[in-house]
Amino acid sequence: MEIQKTEQIQENLIHKDMTMGEILQKFPATAEVMMNHGLHCVGCHVATWETLEQGIIGHGGNSEQIESLVRDMNEFVKNQKFSDNKDIALTSRAAEKLKEILKQHSKKTGLKIEVLEGGCAGFSYNFTLVDAPKEEEITIEQLGVKIYIDDDSLSHINGAKIDYIEALQGAGFKVSNPKAVSTCGCGQSFS
């Protein structure tokens, strides 16, 4: 029985014994799937140390609801489409949202990403629409959009995946950064 459980955990990216904090750090866009299943606290007051199972049971859920949510979250993650860029990979949803935003600001040509010192965990992400890149910035083109970033910022988030999510507490670009040792509750600051 234990071997089957271990194999199932390895097969799935997300399992019921993962903490909410771990899930939201690795797969921030799954917040939408959780909200679709009635787990609405993921946008504001999530107890990050609770397991997914504890969170659902704490909201009156049962084992069938846990299995359904885990299945839907894993399906969502497996179907997410990212660009194949090795430096910074955008999801197709993030690229489409950026295209939509750029249409509203016709003089802007792309998204500048900066990693700044500060924030509650040491560094923070800054996203700005710009007319053109600065001389020292690299241009990363993917999925029909341009990202501008300087070498120092890129060194902090190289290999990151960026998605666009909509949650109860607002919408925005979310970074899944493999170089982050820890993140704060807001998801905009890391160390």
Secondary structure by P-SEA (a helix, b strand, c coil): caaaaaaaaaaccccccccaaaaaaacccaaaaaaaaccccccccccccccaaaaaaaacccaaaaaaaaaaaaaaaaaccccccccccccaaaaaaaaaaaaacccccbbbbbbbccccccbbbbbbbcccccccbbbbbcccbbbbbcaaaaaaccbbbbbbbbcccbbbbbbbccccccccccccccc
